[in-house]
Amino acid sequence: MEIHVLQHVPFEGPGSVASWAEQRGHRLNIVHLYRGEFLPTPAETNMLIVMGGPMGANDTAIYPWMAEEKRLIRQLLEASQVPILGICLGSQLIASCLDQEVAPGPVMEVGWHPIQLTPTASSDRVAWPEGLVPLHWHRDTFTLPPAAKRLASTKDFPNQAFRWDERVVGLQFHFEATPESVALLCAEASEDLGHSVWQQPYADITDCHERCAATRPMLYALLDDLAEQV
């Protein structure tokens, strides 16, 4: 299967999504939007994965390519059955394309923080295990899209994960994190580190081999479920 990945900056790539695709025999077509690469058409898109980035979902004036990206996401949401996974900024873009407000949250969450599953998660298409501690790196949050199912929350960010129309999943956090991607993110966004209990220091974030391994199965489960809907 051909899967399109929308990447917004050089240092937030597909991470463990790439290893999942290789193991399953799928091909990732990575669109580097920051380089001006062309988006696929809706007809060319079997499955879409929208990655993270430091920009905001409303920054179309600063990043002109974002307007075209949001147009593609809206087309896929409104007129197709294409599965979509949004990660961090990607989840915010999905919410924005569903006409929801995206705005700064009360704090910035950076580091490995536990999520709390909602009662709805117990009836999700995928089994969500208790005790998940994914990597967070976000400040913005969003209102929950109509008809979306809230799956996970944290104290300051109630909409950490949601599913909409069964085929669309938004994650505020980074199940795709690998030790390499974490080190790269820390190097490129070091100004976000170590300012509070919610912004962990470099050493705590990069000591992550076991943490990445612990969250990878959930990423694979979500991706398998979305791929089965193609």
C-alpha positions as CSV (number, residue, x, y, z in Angstrom):
1,M,0.0,0.0,0.0
2,E,1.1,3.5,-0.8
3,I,1.0,5.8,2.3
4,H,1.6,9.6,2.1
5,V,3.3,11.3,5.0
6,L,3.2,15.0,5.4
7,Q,6.4,16.3,7.1
8,H,6.6,19.9,8.2
9,V,10.2,20.3,9.4
10,P,13.4,18.3,8.9
11,F,13.6,17.1,12.5
12,E,10.1,15.6,12.9
13,G,10.0,12.7,10.5
14,P,8.0,9.4,10.5
15,G,10.1,7.7,13.2
16,S,8.6,4.3,14.0
17,V,6.0,4.8,11.4
18,A,8.8,3.9,8.9
19,S,9.7,0.7,10.7
20,W,6.0,-0.3,10.8
21,A,5.6,0.3,7.1
22,E,8.7,-1.7,6.2
23,Q,7.6,-4.6,8.4
24,R,4.1,-4.6,6.8
25,G,5.3,-4.2,3.2
26,H,3.9,-0.7,2.7
27,R,5.6,2.2,1.0
28,L,5.9,5.6,2.6
29,N,5.8,8.6,0.3
30,I,7.2,11.4,2.4
31,V,6.1,14.9,1.3
32,H,8.6,17.5,2.7
33,L,6.3,20.5,2.8
34,Y,9.0,22.8,4.0
35,R,11.0,22.2,0.8
36,G,8.0,23.1,-1.4
37,E,7.3,19.5,-2.5
38,F,3.9,18.9,-4.1
39,L,1.0,17.4,-2.2
40,P,-0.7,14.3,-3.6
41,T,-4.2,14.6,-5.0
42,P,-7.1,13.0,-3.0
43,A,-7.3,10.3,-5.7
44,E,-3.6,9.4,-5.1
45,T,-4.0,9.1,-1.4
46,N,-4.8,5.7,0.1
47,M,-3.8,6.7,3.7
48,L,-2.5,9.9,5.1
49,I,-0.2,10.5,8.1
50,V,0.3,14.2,9.2
51,M,3.4,14.7,11.3
52,G,4.2,17.3,14.0
53,G,6.1,20.6,13.9
54,P,6.8,23.7,15.9
55,M,4.4,25.9,13.9
56,G,0.7,26.4,14.7
57,A,-2.3,25.1,12.8
58,N,-3.4,28.7,12.1
59,D,0.0,29.9,10.7
60,T,-1.0,29.8,7.0
61,A,0.2,33.4,6.5
62,I,3.7,32.4,7.7
63,Y,3.7,29.0,5.9
64,P,1.8,29.4,2.6
65,W,2.0,25.7,1.9
66,M,-0.2,25.0,5.0
67,A,-3.3,26.4,3.2
68,E,-2.9,23.7,0.5
69,E,-2.2,21.1,3.1
70,K,-5.4,22.0,5.0
71,R,-7.3,21.9,1.8
72,L,-6.2,18.3,1.1
73,I,-7.0,17.3,4.7
74,R,-10.5,18.8,4.4
75,Q,-11.1,17.1,1.1
76,L,-10.2,13.7,2.6
77,L,-12.3,14.3,5.7
78,E,-15.4,15.4,3.7
79,A,-15.5,13.3,0.6
80,S,-13.6,10.1,1.0
81,Q,-13.0,7.1,3.2
82,V,-9.2,7.6,3.4
83,P,-7.8,6.8,6.9
84,I,-5.8,9.6,8.5
85,L,-3.5,9.7,11.4
86,G,-2.5,13.1,12.9
87,I,0.4,13.4,15.3
88,C,0.9,16.5,17.5
89,L,0.5,19.4,14.9
90,G,-1.2,16.8,12.7
91,S,-4.0,16.3,15.2
92,Q,-4.4,20.1,15.6
93,L,-4.6,20.4,11.8
94,I,-7.3,17.8,11.7
95,A,-9.3,19.6,14.4
96,S,-8.8,22.9,12.6
97,C,-10.1,21.4,9.3
98,L,-13.2,20.2,11.3
99,D,-13.8,23.8,12.2
100,Q,-12.5,23.6,15.8
101,E,-10.5,26.2,17.7
102,V,-6.8,25.6,18.1
103,A,-5.1,27.8,20.7
104,P,-2.4,27.7,23.3
105,G,-3.0,25.5,26.3
106,P,-2.3,26.5,29.9
107,V,1.2,25.1,30.0
108,M,3.7,23.6,27.6
109,E,4.1,19.8,27.8
110,V,7.5,18.6,26.9
111,G,8.8,15.2,28.0
112,W,7.5,11.7,29.0
113,H,4.2,12.2,30.8
114,P,1.5,9.6,31.4
115,I,-1.9,9.9,29.7
116,Q,-5.2,8.9,31.3
117,L,-7.6,6.8,29.2
118,T,-11.2,7.8,29.0
119,P,-14.1,5.4,29.4
120,T,-14.6,5.6,25.7
121,A,-11.2,4.1,25.1
122,S,-12.4,0.8,26.4
123,S,-14.8,0.5,23.5
124,D,-12.3,1.7,20.8
125,R,-11.5,-0.4,17.8
126,V,-8.0,-0.8,19.3
127,A,-7.2,-2.0,22.8
128,W,-5.6,0.8,24.7
129,P,-3.5,-0.5,27.6
130,E,-3.4,1.3,30.9
131,G,-0.1,3.0,32.0
132,L,1.0,4.5,28.6
133,V,3.7,7.2,29.0
134,P,4.3,8.8,25.6
135,L,6.5,11.7,24.6
136,H,4.8,15.1,24.6
137,W,6.1,18.2,22.9
138,H,3.3,20.7,22.4
139,R,1.7,23.9,23.7
140,D,-1.4,24.2,21.6
141,T,-4.6,22.4,22.2
142,F,-8.0,22.3,20.5
143,T,-11.7,21.7,21.1
144,L,-13.0,18.3,20.4
145,P,-14.5,17.9,16.9
146,P,-18.2,17.1,16.8
147,A,-18.9,13.3,16.9
148,A,-15.3,12.6,17.8
149,K,-14.6,10.1,20.6
150,R,-12.1,11.3,23.2
151,L,-9.7,8.5,24.0
152,A,-7.1,10.0,26.3
153,S,-6.4,13.1,28.4
154,T,-3.9,14.8,30.7
155,K,-4.6,17.3,33.5
156,D,-4.1,20.4,31.3
157,F,-4.9,18.9,27.9
158,P,-8.2,17.1,27.9
159,N,-8.0,16.1,24.2
160,Q,-4.8,14.1,24.0
161,A,-6.2,11.5,21.6
162,F,-9.5,11.2,19.7
163,R,-11.1,9.1,16.9
164,W,-13.4,10.7,14.4
165,D,-15.6,8.7,11.9
166,E,-13.7,5.6,12.9
167,R,-11.0,6.2,10.2
168,V,-9.4,9.3,11.6
169,V,-7.2,9.3,14.7
170,G,-5.6,12.4,16.3
171,L,-2.7,12.1,18.8
172,Q,-1.3,15.1,20.6
173,F,1.7,13.0,21.7
174,H,4.4,11.0,19.9
175,F,3.9,7.3,19.8
176,E,6.3,7.3,16.8
177,A,9.3,8.5,18.9
178,T,12.6,6.6,18.5
179,P,15.8,7.4,20.4
180,E,17.2,8.9,17.3
181,S,14.1,11.1,16.6
182,V,14.0,12.2,20.3
183,A,17.7,13.2,20.2
184,L,17.2,15.2,17.0
185,L,14.1,17.0,18.4
186,C,16.0,17.9,21.6
187,A,18.8,19.3,19.6
188,E,16.6,21.4,17.4
189,A,14.2,22.6,20.1
190,S,16.5,22.8,23.1
191,E,15.0,26.1,24.2
192,D,11.9,24.2,25.3
193,L,13.7,22.0,27.8
194,G,14.0,22.1,31.6
195,H,11.8,25.0,32.5
196,S,9.2,23.3,34.8
197,V,8.0,19.9,35.9
198,W,6.1,19.8,32.6
199,Q,9.2,20.6,30.5
200,Q,11.7,17.9,31.4
201,P,15.5,18.4,31.0
202,Y,17.5,16.9,28.2
203,A,18.9,13.9,30.2
204,D,15.4,12.8,31.3
205,I,14.0,13.0,27.8
206,T,16.8,11.4,25.9
207,D,17.1,8.4,28.3
208,C,14.3,6.8,26.3
209,H,15.2,3.4,24.7
210,E,12.7,1.6,27.0
211,R,10.1,4.3,26.8
212,C,10.1,4.3,23.0
213,A,9.9,0.5,23.0
214,A,7.0,0.6,25.4
215,T,4.8,2.9,23.2
216,R,5.7,1.4,19.8
217,P,3.1,-1.5,20.0
218,M,0.3,1.0,20.5
219,L,1.4,3.0,17.4
220,Y,1.6,-0.3,15.4
221,A,-1.9,-1.3,16.6
222,L,-3.4,2.0,15.5
223,L,-1.7,1.9,12.1
224,D,-2.7,-1.7,11.5
225,D,-6.3,-0.7,12.3
226,L,-6.2,2.3,9.9
227,A,-4.5,0.3,7.2
228,E,-7.3,-2.4,7.4
229,Q,-9.8,0.3,6.6
230,V,-8.2,1.1,3.2
